[in-house]
């Protein structure tokens, strides 16, 4: 069965080796002043962007207790896993 192309909205992944110390992929983009700058610079898809947002604010927002954030993270990671299983790890 031929896999569908799911590359739209995702970044080209250039795999980098790490020697266990701080790696370039942990550096913030130049000029990044808010979380959305990081999400955009890494060209994250919607699921991953929502996971990053929920993790960053985890337990800090009155209208979104930790349990809600954890469930949101779980929902979006399951959606991302399903996408990867259907379309492959592009």
N, C-alpha and C positions, 0 to 999 in steps of 0.2 A: 504494500500500500504506500502510495506516495504521500509524503508529508507536505502540509500546506506551509507557505512561507509566512512566518510571523515576525519578520524583521522590522516591519514598520513600527516606529516608536521606540525602538531599542537601540542601544549603542553598539558599535563594533567593539567586541571585547578583545583587547590586546592583553594577553596573559603576561603577567610580570612575575618574575621569581623574587622571593624575599629571603634574606639571610636571617630573618628573625628580629632584625632591628627595625626602626621606623622606615617605612617604604613610601615611595612617591605617591602611591595610590591613596595614602592617608592624608596627604596635604590638601588643604582647602584651595579652591580655585582663586586665582588672583581677583581681587575686587569683590569677593563673596561677602555679603553683609547680612544675609538671611538664609534660612534653610532652603528656600526655593532656588536660590542661586546654586547651591550644591546639587540639588535634584536635577536642575536643568543642565548644569555642566557635565554631569555624569550621564545625561540623556536617559534617565530612568523612566520606565513605563509607569502607567497609572498605579498598578498594584504595588510596585516597589516604592514609589513616591508616598503612597498612603501608609505603608509600613514604616518608612523612615519618619514621617510626621508623627505617627502614633507613638513610636518609640521615643522620639525626642521630647514629647510633651507628657510622657507616661506619668500619671498620677499628679500632674501639676495644674490641671484645669478643673475647675469646680463642676462644670457640666459634663465632664468626661472622667469618671472614676477609673481607677486602674483596671477593674474587671472589664469595663466597657472597652478600654483601650486594648487589653489583652485579647478580647474577643474579636475586635476589629483587626488586630495584627494576624490572628489565626485565620479569619475570613480571607484577608488579602493574600496571605501566604499560600493558602489552599487554592485560591484562584490562580496564583502564579505557578504553582506546581502543576495544576491541570493544564495550563497553557503550554508549559514546557513539555509535558507528556504528550500533548496533542501535536504540537508544532516542532518539537525538538529544541535543543539548546543551541540557538543560533548565535 
